[in-house]
């Protein structure tokens, strides 16, 4: 079986850290990139003999992930976030995958989103898929994508059958803070691409996002949970254009 490097990028994840490390303990090495946490995360990582930890100031998600890739010793890498978990059936599937299919360069995972520990069925997240397992010399994260980073793969992609668990929502204020942070990074991304602020987009795009998640993607069937997730996704889009306007005002013409 090919050897595997498990990679994480973290910041202030002391609560999630023990389970996050345990879920990838089957890998041949675990590399964690810490963005100068101040809650004890870094110290806990230093004391975990299973882990190699490096620190890098956070700029954006793509550069942070590419830095982690540069530290991996093995051909195959498995990326997870601190709030993701690998159930046993998925772990077994990953290990079986590493035994064969040498022509596949990267694998998508479907994710099961967990809202306060319980599955979220709809709200636009039911078909979410993401690259998590790939050959490091056949893929890298696109530098211009600062958030919701895209993996550029050279070669054929596959799909694993079992789902990765994503414990994305524990409380309102934490998730709201994440969505605002994502929105600001996306606004910076738009600014660097030269997009101009539009009052029309500022108000219509968040509305469209909300209606897409809540009505078209059936968030209404998730009840109050669907309303909250749809609303906060719309907030992130609104923050994107607020940040774009702020950066343009600061920029000399």
GIBELWO-V581097 format. One record per residue. N is the residue number from 0. SS is DSSP state (H for helix, E for strand, L for the rest). PHI is phi in radians with two decimals (* if undefined). BURIAL is I if it has 9 or more other C-alpha atoms within 8 Angstrom, else O. Layout:
n:ss:phi:burial
N:SS:PHI:BURIAL
N:SS:PHI:BURIAL
This chain:
n:ss:phi:burial
0:L:*:O
1:L:-1.10:O
2:L:-1.33:I
3:E:-2.27:I
4:E:-1.83:I
5:E:-1.66:I
6:E:-2.18:I
7:E:-2.39:I
8:E:-2.01:I
9:E:-2.42:I
10:L:-2.68:I
11:L:0.89:I
12:L:-2.05:I
13:H:-1.04:I
14:H:-1.24:O
15:H:-1.48:I
16:H:-0.99:I
17:H:-1.00:O
18:H:-1.22:O
19:H:-1.12:I
20:H:-1.21:I
21:H:-1.05:O
22:H:-1.22:I
23:L:-2.00:I
24:L:-1.13:I
25:L:-1.36:O
26:L:-1.24:I
27:L:-1.35:I
28:E:-2.67:I
29:E:-2.17:I
30:E:-1.93:I
31:E:-2.14:I
32:E:-1.83:I
33:E:-1.77:I
34:L:-1.62:I
35:L:1.01:I
36:L:-1.07:I
37:L:-2.20:O
38:L:-2.00:O
39:L:1.73:I
40:H:-1.01:I
41:H:-1.10:I
42:H:-1.12:O
43:H:-1.13:I
44:H:-1.15:I
45:H:-1.08:I
46:L:-1.55:O
47:L:-1.71:O
48:L:-1.19:O
49:L:-1.39:O
50:E:-2.00:I
51:E:-1.86:I
52:E:-2.03:I
53:E:-2.27:O
54:E:-1.99:O
55:L:-2.59:I
56:L:-1.06:O
57:L:-1.30:O
58:L:-1.97:O
59:L:-2.78:I
60:H:-1.20:I
61:H:-1.11:I
62:H:-1.18:I
63:H:-1.17:I
64:H:-1.22:I
65:H:-1.14:I
66:H:-1.10:O
67:H:-1.06:I
68:H:-1.03:I
69:H:-1.16:O
70:H:-1.63:O
71:L:-1.27:I
72:L:-1.60:O
73:L:-1.91:O
74:L:-1.11:I
75:E:-1.66:I
76:E:-2.19:I
77:E:-2.17:I
78:E:-1.67:I
79:L:-2.35:I
80:L:-1.64:I
81:L:-1.10:I
82:L:-1.73:I
83:E:-1.93:I
84:E:-2.37:I
85:L:-1.86:I
86:L:-1.18:I
87:H:-1.01:O
88:H:-1.13:O
89:H:-1.27:I
90:H:-1.01:I
91:H:-1.10:O
92:H:-1.16:I
93:H:-1.05:I
94:H:-1.14:I
95:H:-1.16:O
96:H:-1.10:O
97:L:-1.25:I
98:L:-1.46:O
99:L:-2.54:O
100:L:0.85:O
101:L:-1.15:O
102:L:-1.43:O
103:E:-1.44:I
104:E:-1.65:I
105:E:-2.73:I
106:E:-2.18:I
107:E:-1.42:I
108:E:-2.04:I
109:E:-1.38:I
110:E:-2.10:I
111:E:-1.69:I
112:E:-1.38:I
113:E:-2.01:I
114:E:-1.83:I
115:L:0.89:O
116:L:1.49:O
117:E:-2.06:O
118:E:-1.08:O
119:L:-1.72:I
120:L:-1.54:O
121:L:-2.29:I
122:L:1.07:I
123:L:1.44:I
124:L:-1.86:I
125:L:-1.25:I
126:L:-1.99:O
127:L:-1.07:O
128:E:-2.43:O
129:E:-2.70:O
130:E:-1.21:I
131:E:-2.35:I
132:E:-2.15:I
133:E:-2.81:I
134:E:-1.45:I
135:H:-1.17:I
136:H:-1.51:O
137:H:-2.05:I
138:E:-2.75:I
139:E:-2.75:I
140:E:-1.51:I
141:L:-1.20:I
142:L:-1.03:O
143:L:-1.31:O
144:L:-1.61:I
145:L:-1.36:I
146:L:-2.48:I
147:L:0.84:O
148:L:-1.05:I
149:L:-1.79:O
150:E:-1.63:I
151:E:-1.65:O
152:E:-1.97:I
153:L:-1.79:O
154:L:2.21:I
155:E:-1.48:I
156:E:-1.91:I
157:E:-2.19:I
158:E:-2.35:O
159:L:-1.48:I
160:L:-1.39:O
161:L:-1.52:I
162:L:-1.64:I
163:E:-1.49:I
164:E:-1.52:I
165:E:-2.12:I
166:E:-1.50:I
167:E:-1.45:I
168:E:-2.34:I
169:L:-1.96:I
170:L:-2.66:O
171:H:-1.08:O
172:H:-1.14:O
173:H:-1.13:I
174:H:-1.19:I
175:H:-1.03:I
176:H:-1.07:O
177:H:-1.11:O
178:H:-1.17:I
179:H:-1.17:I
180:H:-1.11:I
181:H:-1.08:I
182:H:-1.07:I
183:H:-1.13:I
184:H:-1.13:I
185:H:-1.16:I
186:H:-1.09:I
187:H:-1.09:I
188:H:-1.06:I
189:H:-1.11:I
190:H:-1.07:I
191:H:-1.15:O
192:H:-1.45:O
193:L:1.59:O
194:L:-1.26:O
195:L:-1.68:O
196:L:-1.14:I
197:L:-2.32:O
198:H:-1.07:O
199:H:-1.10:O
200:H:-1.13:I
201:H:-0.96:I
202:H:-1.81:I
203:H:-1.37:O
204:H:-1.16:I
205:H:-1.07:I
206:H:-1.09:I
207:H:-1.08:I
208:H:-1.08:I
209:H:-1.07:I
210:H:-1.13:I
211:H:-1.10:I
212:H:-1.26:I
213:H:-1.49:I
214:H:-1.81:I
215:H:-1.15:O
216:L:-1.69:I
217:L:1.18:I
218:H:-1.03:I
219:H:-1.03:I
220:H:-1.32:O
221:H:-1.57:I
222:L:1.13:O
223:H:-1.04:O
224:H:-1.04:I
225:H:-1.12:I
226:H:-1.09:I
227:H:-1.11:O
228:H:-1.12:I
229:H:-1.13:I
230:H:-1.12:I
231:H:-1.29:I
232:H:-1.14:I
233:H:-1.14:I
234:H:-1.04:I
235:H:-1.07:I
236:H:-1.17:I
237:H:-1.07:I
238:H:-1.12:I
239:H:-0.99:I
240:H:-1.40:I
241:H:-1.09:I
242:H:-1.20:I
243:H:-1.05:I
244:H:-1.10:I
245:H:-1.08:O
246:H:-1.18:I
247:H:-1.19:I
248:H:-1.18:O
249:H:-1.40:O
250:L:-1.50:O
251:L:-1.18:O
252:L:-1.20:O
